[in-house]
Structure formats: C-alpha cells, structure tokens
Amino acid sequence: MFDNLSERLGRVFKNLSGQGRITESNIQDTLRDVRMALLEADVALPVVKYFIDHIQVKAIGSEVMTSLTPGQSLIKVVKDELTLLMGEACDTLNLQAQPPAIILMCGLQGSGKTTTVAKLARWLKETQKKSVMVVSADIYRPAAIKQLETLAKTVGVSFYPSDATENPVAIATAAMAAAKAQLIDVLLIDTAGRLHIDDEMMEEITRLHRATDPIETLFVVDSMTGQDAANTAKAFHEALPVTGIILTKTDGDARGGAALSIRHITGKPIKFMGSGEKTDALEPFHPDRVVSRLLGMGDILTLVETAERTFDKSKAEQFAKKIKKGKSFSLEDFRDQLRQISSMGGMASIMKKLPGMNRLPAPAADGTNDKKLVEIEAIINSMTRKERRLPDIINGSRKRRIANGSGTDIQAVNRLLKQFDHMQKMMKKLSKGGGLANMMRGMQGQLPPGMFPPS
C-alpha cells in the first residue's frame, strides 16, 4: 500500500531537504506537490483540503521557518498531521464483555469479508490467547458457509454449522447459545454481503445487530476502491453503529486513498489491515507506523513483533549456537533461514519495513523478489542431503540433475552456489571475535549504500 504516494512524496521531500532555507514561496510549491500526490492517490477532496489547510498553518509558523533544518521540520509536520488524519494511535478491539464477546462482521460482496473473519479468528487465538467460534449467517451464498467451515479448520477455531434454509437471526442466536455453553471467549458472526447498500440488506443486518448486541461491529472494506471505500463505510455507519473498519487487499492498493480518507469521513477508526490470502496476513492498524512506512522511515516495531510471533525460537537458538561454535553453515541452514523469512511475510514485506528501502535503486529492489526465494528453496530441495551439507561435491552432472529437478537452469544453480559461498564466509566472520561487527564490515561494498553504518 502507498507505493505510488510514497514515491511521489519521497521526491517532494528530497527536493525540499536540499534547500538551505525555507520561504513562504517554496512552502507553497511543496504543498502544491503534496496536494497533487494525495489527489493522485485517490484521497477524497475534502480530506485533501482539510489536510493541506492544517499543514499550511503549521508550515508558515515559527517552528518551521526559524528551524536550523527547516526541510526536516516540515517533513515532521507532514508526518504528524498524516498520523492524526489516520487516527493517531492504534484502536484495539474492545473485548470487555461477558463471554462470549460478540463481533459482528459486515461489508459488501467481494470485500474479502469471509477470509477476514478467519484471519481475525486466528489473530485473536494466537496473539490474544482467546478461544474463538465462527458462524456464517450468509444464507444467500451457500458456498460462504462451506468456505468459512474450511477456513475455521485451517486456523484451528470452532465452527458453528448453519444452513441456507435457516433464518440469519436464528443462526446467530443459536451460535451465541452454543458459544456460551462451550465457554468460548469470542464469537465472530459473518453476515451476507451485497453488491451495493440496499434497504433489504440494511434491514436484515439491523435485525441481526439488535438480536446479538455485539461489542464490536466491524465493517470490512476493499482498500482498492479508494475514496469510494470511505463513502461506502460512511453510508453503512449511518444505518448501523459501526465501531471500526478493517481494510482488505492493502497489498494490491498502490495508492492508499482509502486509508487516508476513511477515518476523516466516517469518524470511525481503522482497526486492522489485511494483505494477501494467507490467514496470517492481518495486522493491527498503527497510524504512526503506517505513516513511517509511507515516508520511507521504516517500521521496525512491527518487524520485531512479527519476528517474535513467527520465529521458531528453538531453531534460532540451535542455529546461533552452531555459528558461535564455528560449525559450518550448510545449505539446509540456508533453507531454514529462507523459511523463516517466508513466515514473516516474505522478503518484500520485510524490506518495506526497513528504513530507507524506498530509496533503493530499481535493480537492488528487484533483487528482493520473493519469487527468487521460492526458486532458491526449490533448487536446495532438489539436492541430496549430502549435497546440501557438502556443496563442494556438486559438479556439472549434479548441477544438470538439480536444475532439471527444480525446474530451473544451470545458471540459477551456479548463482545460488556463489551466493551461498559468500554467506558461508560471512558466517565464519560472525563466529570469530568481533561477531556481527566483522560481518557488517565484510558486507560493505556488496550492498546498496546506506543500508548499514560504517562500523
């Protein structure tokens, strides 16, 4: 998300930081460029006007104009105002209710609502340590009931069976009774989606809301619809007391208009954002962290939290001990590290959270393509156990066999072996005195400038 806007704002601020002093004239030029960047990102016009007006008042104030680094001061003003625009702080779920806490999920058809129910169930189970039950009250799309049942099994939560012949209110009421009897902490109710907001849909979901009295009513909306997402959420909220919003498909939204518009237009917080189809691809919406990513400042906190949640700690400790003792780094170890990266969302996801990665030249950015990691793992999997542990024995005929087995070519196998040889040398430096500092020095000149400090 925000790829286009991030690139455009990056150019604007780069020009600004190169100027020795700031005048009202070049502030106006900067604000005009920021305005155009926001409009191109499909941010709603009233939101753009509100944002620029607020920036303008602060930008021509003494804090920026008299600063020793006026360019950086103005960037800070933009950062702070963007954060305020999207909600300032992470708005968590309210689960303070007599169990089961009811969460009603609503949204238009095609917004990814049913998948989001499963993602949220997994998040509640794994990060909040809650017991979760899910139920589908979508009687218009029988496939939705089966889909939710399959997803519930995948994420390991309880599923309350329902049928397309039943009444949605009756389904929800029965599921509540079952959840209470089974001492379930949270019940997620998936409701029917529609192609557009209509009276029939709103009447049904209003009845459901009255019958279940949910602690949270979450509106699931496709971020790729841009400012229309904000307008739809507003119309929905006018008919139903929505408590929060979940933005979906943020990985496919390069503009980010929905995220920047929705809080201001609806007055309701974005609580989560989802990306991709995997059930772990849901994260709480932290406005300050999202803005940091948008402005190329990275998001180390989310990266650390993801690592803590997904890393296999026992394997990591074994690997650390192995390297410390100076034992050789094998292709099997390399494969384990690739799998750890995949569990964190892939290399592209990690890179987006590192400061300055939006300024990488295109060839270096292309090198972080996750398809290449899949290719590398396929090559390693096509080797025998002996070859993985002793790559020096891999001769021409073995390379041909490995290339055929992995669906690649000999050049790809050679590339991997060369990369691996380089990694082995780095690991040896890590095992000697100086550890990480030695390895960092060894990597200098082989990575893009600015990725690591001089020592």
Secondary structure, 3 states (H helix, E strand, C coil): CCHHHHHHHHHHHHHHHCCCCCCHHHHHHHHHHHHHHHHHCCCCHHHHHHHHHHHHHHHCCHHHHCCCCHHHHHHHHHHHHHHHHCCCCCCCCCCCCCCCEEEEEEECCCCCHHHHHHHHHHHHHHHCCCCEEEEECCCCCHHHHHHHHHHHHHHCCEEECCCCCCCHHHHHHHHHHHHHHCCCCEEEEECCCCCCCCHHHHHHHHHHHHHHCCCEEEEEEEHHHCHHHHHHHHHHHHHCCCCEEEEECCCCCCCCHHHHHHHHHHCCCEEEEECCCCCCCEEECCHHHHHHHHCCCCCHHHHHHHHHHHCCHHHHHHHHHHHHCCCCCCHHHHHHHHHHHHHCCCHHHHHHCCCCHHHCCHHHHHCCCHHHHHHHHHHHHCCCHHHHHCHHHCCHHHHHHHHHHHCCCHHHHHHHHHHHHHHHHHHHHHHCCCHHHHHHHHHCCCCCCCCCCCC
